Amino acid sequence: MRRPRRNHTAAFKAKVALAALKGDKTLAELAEKFDLHANQITQWKTQLLQGATGVFLTPAEKREVVGPSVQDMQAKIGQLALENDFLSSALDRMGDASAKR
């Protein structure tokens, strides 16, 4: 019989990942202790190591990581609007030419 899907809290995941990072116990021992699969523990450990640099980022650095600036997005919107207008007018001209035939 299948076990129902479990959702673990971030605190539990951090606790397990830190225990795996310490290296005091083997993955098999940790899996038995926390009632998890060893692959899940390895995945959480990898996520912890990859996200550890984010803990030490300053607020300004975190804003930079979020994504493109407002100016970049506005420039892209302007470019796309220009392309849409051009293609719309070109399509209108093609429609007029085919109607004359």
DSSP file (Angstrom, degrees, kcal/mol; ACC not computed):
  #  RESIDUE AA STRUCTURE BP1 BP2  ACC     N-H-->O    O-->H-N    N-H-->O    O-->H-N    TCO  KAPPA ALPHA  PHI   PSI    X-CA   Y-CA   Z-CA
    1    1 A M              0   0    0      0, 0.0     2,-0.1     0, 0.0     0, 0.0   0.000 360.0 360.0 360.0 136.3    0.0    0.0    0.0
    2    2 A R        -     0   0    0      1,-0.1     3,-0.0     3,-0.0     0, 0.0  -0.429 360.0-125.0 -76.3 146.4    1.3    3.4   -0.9
    3    3 A R        -     0   0    0     -2,-0.1     3,-0.1     1,-0.1    -1,-0.1  -0.701  35.8-104.4 -84.3 140.2    2.1    6.0    1.6
    4    4 A P        -     0   0    0      0, 0.0     2,-0.1     0, 0.0    -1,-0.1  -0.296  46.8 -87.7 -64.3 152.1    0.3    9.4    1.1
    5    5 A R        -     0   0    0      1,-0.1     2,-0.4    -3,-0.0    -3,-0.0  -0.362  46.0-149.0 -62.7 133.1    2.4   12.2   -0.3
    6    6 A R        -     0   0    0     -3,-0.1     2,-0.5    -2,-0.1    -1,-0.1  -0.850   6.3-151.7-108.7 142.1    4.1   14.2    2.4
    7    7 A N        -     0   0    0     -2,-0.4     2,-0.3     0, 0.0    -2,-0.0  -0.959  15.7-154.7-111.0 123.8    5.0   17.9    2.4
    8    8 A H        -     0   0    0     -2,-0.5     2,-0.1     1,-0.1    -2,-0.0  -0.752  15.5-118.7-101.3 145.5    8.0   18.8    4.5
    9    9 A T     >  -     0   0    0     -2,-0.3     4,-2.2     1,-0.1     5,-0.2  -0.326  24.6-113.9 -75.2 161.6    8.6   22.2    5.9
   10   10 A A  H  > S+     0   0    0      1,-0.2     4,-2.4     2,-0.2     5,-0.2   0.861 117.6  56.0 -63.6 -35.4   11.6   24.3    5.0
   11   11 A A  H  > S+     0   0    0      2,-0.2     4,-2.2     1,-0.2    -1,-0.2   0.905 107.8  47.6 -64.4 -41.2   12.9   24.0    8.5
   12   12 A F  H  > S+     0   0    0      2,-0.2     4,-2.4     1,-0.2     5,-0.2   0.919 111.7  50.3 -65.1 -43.3   12.8   20.2    8.3
   13   13 A K  H  X S+     0   0    0     -4,-2.2     4,-2.7     1,-0.2    -2,-0.2   0.910 111.5  48.4 -61.7 -42.0   14.5   20.2    4.9
   14   14 A A  H  X S+     0   0    0     -4,-2.4     4,-2.7     2,-0.2     5,-0.2   0.901 110.3  51.9 -64.9 -40.6   17.3   22.5    6.3
   15   15 A K  H  X S+     0   0    0     -4,-2.2     4,-1.9     2,-0.2    -2,-0.2   0.924 113.3  43.9 -61.2 -45.5   17.7   20.3    9.4
   16   16 A V  H  X S+     0   0    0     -4,-2.4     4,-2.2     2,-0.2    -2,-0.2   0.917 114.1  49.7 -66.7 -44.1   18.1   17.2    7.2
   17   17 A A  H  X S+     0   0    0     -4,-2.7     4,-2.1     1,-0.2    -2,-0.2   0.893 111.1  49.3 -64.5 -39.8   20.4   18.9    4.7
   18   18 A L  H  X S+     0   0    0     -4,-2.7     4,-2.0     2,-0.2    -1,-0.2   0.886 109.4  52.2 -66.5 -37.7   22.7   20.2    7.5
   19   19 A A  H  X S+     0   0    0     -4,-1.9     4,-1.1    -5,-0.2     5,-0.5   0.895 111.6  46.8 -63.5 -39.1   22.8   16.8    9.1
   20   20 A A  H  < S+     0   0    0     -4,-2.2    -2,-0.2     1,-0.2    -1,-0.2   0.859 110.2  53.5 -69.3 -35.0   23.9   15.4    5.7
   21   21 A L  H  < S+     0   0    0     -4,-2.1    -2,-0.2     1,-0.2    -1,-0.2   0.836 100.4  60.8 -69.8 -33.0   26.5   18.2    5.3
   22   22 A K  H  < S-     0   0    0     -4,-2.0    -1,-0.2    -5,-0.1    -2,-0.2   0.900  92.1-149.0 -60.9 -40.8   28.1   17.4    8.7
   23   23 A G     <  +     0   0    0     -4,-1.1    -3,-0.1     2,-0.1    -1,-0.1   0.620  57.0 126.7  81.8  12.6   29.0   13.9    7.5
   24   24 A D  S    S+     0   0    0     -5,-0.5     2,-0.3     2,-0.1    -4,-0.1   0.866  74.6  32.7 -68.6 -35.3   28.7   12.4   11.0
   25   25 A K  S    S-     0   0    0     -6,-0.4    -2,-0.1     1,-0.1     2,-0.1  -0.831  89.1-107.8-120.8 157.9   26.3    9.7    9.7
   26   26 A T     >  -     0   0    0     -2,-0.3     4,-2.4     1,-0.1     5,-0.2  -0.326  34.4-107.2 -76.7 165.4   25.9    7.9    6.4
   27   27 A L  H  > S+     0   0    0      1,-0.2     4,-2.8     2,-0.2     5,-0.2   0.880 121.0  54.8 -60.4 -37.9   23.1    8.6    4.0
   28   28 A A  H  > S+     0   0    0      2,-0.2     4,-2.0     1,-0.2    -1,-0.2   0.903 108.8  47.4 -63.9 -40.6   21.5    5.3    4.9
   29   29 A E  H  > S+     0   0    0      2,-0.2     4,-2.5     1,-0.2    -2,-0.2   0.912 113.8  47.1 -67.0 -41.7   21.5    6.2    8.6
   30   30 A L  H  X S+     0   0    0     -4,-2.4     4,-2.8     2,-0.2     5,-0.2   0.902 110.0  53.5 -65.8 -40.0   20.1    9.6    7.9
   31   31 A A  H  X>S+     0   0    0     -4,-2.8     5,-2.0     1,-0.2     4,-0.8   0.899 112.6  44.0 -61.6 -40.7   17.4    8.1    5.6
   32   32 A E  H  <5S+     0   0    0     -4,-2.0     3,-0.2     3,-0.2    -1,-0.2   0.909 114.0  50.2 -70.1 -41.9   16.4    5.7    8.4
   33   33 A K  H  <5S+     0   0    0     -4,-2.5    -2,-0.2     1,-0.2    -1,-0.2   0.916 121.9  31.6 -63.6 -44.4   16.5    8.4   11.1
   34   34 A F  H  <5S-     0   0    0     -4,-2.8    -1,-0.2    -5,-0.1    -2,-0.2   0.421 106.3-121.6 -95.8   0.5   14.3   10.9    9.2
   35   35 A D  T  <5S+     0   0    0     -4,-0.8     2,-0.3    -3,-0.2    -3,-0.2   0.942  70.0 124.4  57.0  52.7   12.2    8.3    7.3
   36   36 A L      < -     0   0    0     -5,-2.0     2,-0.3    -6,-0.2    -1,-0.2  -0.838  67.2 -97.7-131.8 167.9   13.3    9.6    3.9
   37   37 A H     >  -     0   0    0     -2,-0.3     4,-1.6     1,-0.1     3,-0.5  -0.665  31.4-124.5 -85.3 146.8   14.9    8.2    0.7
   38   38 A A  H  > S+     0   0    0     -2,-0.3     4,-2.3     1,-0.2     5,-0.2   0.848 110.8  58.2 -61.3 -35.4   18.6    8.8    0.4
   39   39 A N  H  > S+     0   0    0      1,-0.2     4,-2.3     2,-0.2    -1,-0.2   0.876 103.7  52.5 -63.3 -36.2   18.1   10.5   -3.0
   40   40 A Q  H  > S+     0   0    0     -3,-0.5     4,-2.3     2,-0.2    -1,-0.2   0.903 108.9  49.4 -65.8 -41.0   15.8   13.1   -1.3
   41   41 A I  H  X S+     0   0    0     -4,-1.6     4,-2.3     1,-0.2    -2,-0.2   0.917 111.2  49.4 -64.1 -43.2   18.5   13.9    1.3
   42   42 A T  H  X S+     0   0    0     -4,-2.3     4,-2.2     1,-0.2    -2,-0.2   0.895 110.3  51.2 -62.7 -40.4   21.1   14.3   -1.4
   43   43 A Q  H  X S+     0   0    0     -4,-2.3     4,-2.3     2,-0.2    -2,-0.2   0.923 111.3  46.5 -63.8 -45.1   18.8   16.6   -3.4
   44   44 A W  H  X S+     0   0    0     -4,-2.3     4,-2.3     2,-0.2    -1,-0.2   0.875 110.9  53.2 -65.7 -37.3   18.1   18.8   -0.4
   45   45 A K  H  X S+     0   0    0     -4,-2.3     4,-2.2     2,-0.2    -1,-0.2   0.916 109.8  48.1 -63.3 -43.1   21.9   18.9    0.4
   46   46 A T  H  X S+     0   0    0     -4,-2.2     4,-2.3     2,-0.2    -2,-0.2   0.907 110.8  50.9 -64.0 -42.7   22.6   20.1   -3.1
   47   47 A Q  H  X S+     0   0    0     -4,-2.3     4,-2.2     1,-0.2    -1,-0.2   0.891 109.4  51.4 -61.9 -39.5   19.9   22.7   -2.9
   48   48 A L  H  X S+     0   0    0     -4,-2.3     4,-0.8     1,-0.2    -2,-0.2   0.925 111.0  47.2 -63.3 -44.8   21.4   24.0    0.4
   49   49 A L  H  < S+     0   0    0     -4,-2.2     3,-0.4     1,-0.2     4,-0.3   0.880 113.9  47.5 -66.2 -37.7   24.9   24.2   -1.1
   50   50 A Q  H  < S+     0   0    0     -4,-2.3     3,-0.4     1,-0.2    -1,-0.2   0.854 117.0  42.3 -71.7 -34.5   23.7   26.0   -4.2
   51   51 A G  H >< S+     0   0    0     -4,-2.2     3,-0.8    -5,-0.2     4,-0.5   0.459  87.3  93.2 -92.0  -0.9   21.5   28.5   -2.3
   52   52 A A  G >X S+     0   0    0     -4,-0.8     3,-1.0    -3,-0.4     4,-0.5   0.825  78.7  59.7 -64.5 -31.6   24.0   29.2    0.5
   53   53 A T  G >4 S+     0   0    0     -3,-0.4     3,-1.0    -4,-0.3     4,-0.3   0.822  94.4  65.7 -67.2 -28.7   25.5   32.2   -1.3
   54   54 A G  G X4 S+     0   0    0     -3,-0.8     3,-0.7     1,-0.2    -1,-0.2   0.739  90.0  65.9 -64.0 -22.8   22.0   33.9   -1.2
   55   55 A V  G <4 S+     0   0    0     -3,-1.0    -1,-0.2    -4,-0.5    -2,-0.2   0.846 104.5  43.4 -67.1 -33.4   22.2   34.1    2.5
   56   56 A F  G << S+     0   0    0     -3,-1.0    -1,-0.2    -4,-0.5    -2,-0.2   0.339  85.8 117.4 -99.5   6.6   25.1   36.5    2.5
   57   57 A L    <   -     0   0    0     -3,-0.7    -3,-0.0    -4,-0.3    -4,-0.0  -0.489  64.0-124.7 -73.4 143.3   23.9   38.8   -0.3
   58   58 A T     >  -     0   0    0     -2,-0.2     4,-2.2     1,-0.1     5,-0.2  -0.421  30.1-104.0 -77.1 162.7   23.2   42.5    0.5
   59   59 A P  H  > S+     0   0    0      0, 0.0     4,-1.7     0, 0.0     5,-0.1   0.868 123.3  53.0 -57.0 -36.6   19.7   43.9   -0.3
   60   60 A A  H  > S+     0   0    0      1,-0.2     4,-1.5     2,-0.2     5,-0.1   0.902 109.2  48.5 -65.8 -40.1   21.2   45.7   -3.3
   61   61 A E  H  > S+     0   0    0      1,-0.2     4,-1.7     2,-0.2    -1,-0.2   0.858 107.9  55.2 -68.1 -34.9   22.7   42.5   -4.6
   62   62 A K  H  X S+     0   0    0     -4,-2.2     4,-1.2     1,-0.2    -1,-0.2   0.879 105.6  52.1 -66.0 -37.1   19.4   40.6   -4.1
   63   63 A R  H  X S+     0   0    0     -4,-1.7     4,-0.7     1,-0.2    -1,-0.2   0.875 108.3  51.7 -65.6 -36.4   17.6   43.2   -6.3
   64   64 A E  H  < S+     0   0    0     -4,-1.5     3,-0.4     1,-0.2    -1,-0.2   0.872 108.3  51.0 -66.5 -37.1   20.1   42.7   -9.1
   65   65 A V  H  < S+     0   0    0     -4,-1.7    -1,-0.2     1,-0.2    -2,-0.2   0.771  93.2  77.1 -71.9 -26.2   19.6   39.0   -9.0
   66   66 A V  H  < S-     0   0    0     -4,-1.2    -1,-0.2     1,-0.2    -2,-0.2   0.894 106.1 -86.8 -56.5 -47.1   15.8   39.3   -9.3
   67   67 A G     <  -     0   0    0     -4,-0.7    -1,-0.2    -3,-0.4     0, 0.0  -0.992  66.0 -16.8 165.9-164.1   15.8   40.1  -13.0
   68   68 A P        -     0   0    0      0, 0.0    -3,-0.0     0, 0.0     2,-0.0  -0.244  68.4-103.9 -68.8 157.1   15.9   42.8  -15.6
   69   69 A S     >  -     0   0    0      1,-0.1     4,-2.0    -3,-0.0     5,-0.1  -0.226  27.5-108.0 -76.4 168.7   15.4   46.4  -14.7
   70   70 A V  H  > S+     0   0    0      1,-0.2     4,-2.7     2,-0.2     5,-0.2   0.892 120.1  55.0 -63.6 -39.9   12.3   48.4  -15.4
   71   71 A Q  H  > S+     0   0    0      1,-0.2     4,-2.3     2,-0.2    -1,-0.2   0.903 107.1  49.8 -61.8 -41.8   14.1   50.3  -18.1
   72   72 A D  H  > S+     0   0    0      1,-0.2     4,-2.1     2,-0.2    -1,-0.2   0.912 112.1  48.0 -62.5 -42.1   15.0   47.1  -19.9
   73   73 A M  H  X S+     0   0    0     -4,-2.0     4,-2.4     2,-0.2    -2,-0.2   0.903 111.2  49.8 -67.0 -40.6   11.5   45.9  -19.8
   74   74 A Q  H  X S+     0   0    0     -4,-2.7     4,-2.3     2,-0.2    -1,-0.2   0.887 110.2  51.2 -65.2 -38.3   10.1   49.2  -21.1
   75   75 A A  H  X S+     0   0    0     -4,-2.3     4,-2.2     2,-0.2    -1,-0.2   0.903 110.6  48.7 -64.2 -40.7   12.5   49.1  -23.9
   76   76 A K  H  X S+     0   0    0     -4,-2.1     4,-2.5     2,-0.2    -2,-0.2   0.900 110.1  51.3 -66.2 -40.4   11.5   45.6  -24.8
   77   77 A I  H  X S+     0   0    0     -4,-2.4     4,-2.4     1,-0.2    -2,-0.2   0.915 110.3  49.7 -62.2 -42.9    7.8   46.6  -24.7
   78   78 A G  H  X S+     0   0    0     -4,-2.3     4,-2.2     2,-0.2    -2,-0.2   0.904 110.9  49.4 -61.6 -42.1    8.5   49.5  -27.0
   79   79 A Q  H  X S+     0   0    0     -4,-2.2     4,-2.3     1,-0.2    -2,-0.2   0.926 112.4  47.2 -63.2 -45.5   10.3   47.3  -29.5
   80   80 A L  H  X S+     0   0    0     -4,-2.5     4,-2.4     1,-0.2    -2,-0.2   0.878 110.7  51.9 -65.9 -37.7    7.6   44.7  -29.5
   81   81 A A  H  X S+     0   0    0     -4,-2.4     4,-2.4     2,-0.2    -1,-0.2   0.906 110.3  49.4 -63.9 -41.1    4.9   47.4  -30.0
   82   82 A L  H  X S+     0   0    0     -4,-2.2     4,-2.4     2,-0.2    -2,-0.2   0.917 111.4  48.7 -63.3 -44.1    6.8   48.8  -32.9
   83   83 A E  H  X S+     0   0    0     -4,-2.3     4,-2.7     2,-0.2     5,-0.2   0.904 111.0  50.7 -63.1 -41.0    7.2   45.3  -34.5
   84   84 A N  H  X S+     0   0    0     -4,-2.4     4,-2.5     2,-0.2    -2,-0.2   0.919 110.7  48.6 -63.2 -43.6    3.4   44.6  -34.0
   85   85 A D  H  X S+     0   0    0     -4,-2.4     4,-2.3     2,-0.2     5,-0.2   0.923 112.9  48.3 -61.9 -44.0    2.5   48.0  -35.7
   86   86 A F  H  X S+     0   0    0     -4,-2.4     4,-2.3     1,-0.2    -2,-0.2   0.939 114.5  44.5 -62.0 -48.0    4.8   47.2  -38.6
   87   87 A L  H  X S+     0   0    0     -4,-2.7     4,-2.3     1,-0.2    -1,-0.2   0.858 111.7  53.7 -67.7 -34.4    3.5   43.7  -39.1
   88   88 A S  H  X S+     0   0    0     -4,-2.5     4,-2.1    -5,-0.2    -1,-0.2   0.924 111.1  45.0 -65.3 -44.0   -0.1   44.8  -38.8
   89   89 A S  H  X S+     0   0    0     -4,-2.3     4,-2.2     2,-0.2    -2,-0.2   0.885 112.8  51.7 -67.8 -36.9    0.4   47.5  -41.4
   90   90 A A  H  X S+     0   0    0     -4,-2.3     4,-2.0     1,-0.2    -2,-0.2   0.893 109.9  49.4 -65.4 -38.8    2.2   45.0  -43.7
   91   91 A L  H  X S+     0   0    0     -4,-2.3     4,-2.2     2,-0.2    -2,-0.2   0.881 109.0  52.5 -67.4 -38.3   -0.6   42.5  -43.3
   92   92 A D  H  X S+     0   0    0     -4,-2.1     4,-2.0     1,-0.2    -2,-0.2   0.916 109.4  49.8 -62.2 -42.4   -3.2   45.2  -44.1
   93   93 A R  H  X S+     0   0    0     -4,-2.2     4,-2.0     1,-0.2    -2,-0.2   0.889 110.1  50.3 -64.3 -38.6   -1.3   46.0  -47.3
   94   94 A M  H  X S+     0   0    0     -4,-2.0     4,-2.0     1,-0.2    -1,-0.2   0.892 109.1  51.9 -66.7 -38.5   -1.2   42.3  -48.3
   95   95 A G  H  X S+     0   0    0     -4,-2.2     4,-1.3     1,-0.2    -1,-0.2   0.879 109.5  49.6 -64.5 -38.4   -4.9   42.0  -47.7
   96   96 A D  H  X S+     0   0    0     -4,-2.0     4,-1.1     2,-0.2    -1,-0.2   0.885 109.9  51.1 -67.0 -39.6   -5.5   45.0  -50.0
   97   97 A A  H  X S+     0   0    0     -4,-2.0     4,-0.7     1,-0.2     3,-0.3   0.889 110.4  47.9 -67.9 -38.9   -3.4   43.6  -52.7
   98   98 A S  H  < S+     0   0    0     -4,-2.0     3,-0.3     1,-0.2    -1,-0.2   0.796 107.3  57.1 -73.1 -26.4   -5.1   40.2  -52.7
   99   99 A A  H  < S+     0   0    0     -4,-1.3    -1,-0.2     1,-0.2    -2,-0.2   0.792 101.3  57.1 -73.7 -26.8   -8.5   41.9  -52.8
  100  100 A K  H  <        0   0    0     -4,-1.1    -1,-0.2    -3,-0.3    -2,-0.2   0.724 360.0 360.0 -76.4 -21.2   -7.6   43.8  -56.0
  101  101 A R     <        0   0    0     -4,-0.7    -1,-0.2    -3,-0.3    -2,-0.1   0.485 360.0 360.0 -64.2 360.0   -6.9   40.6  -57.9
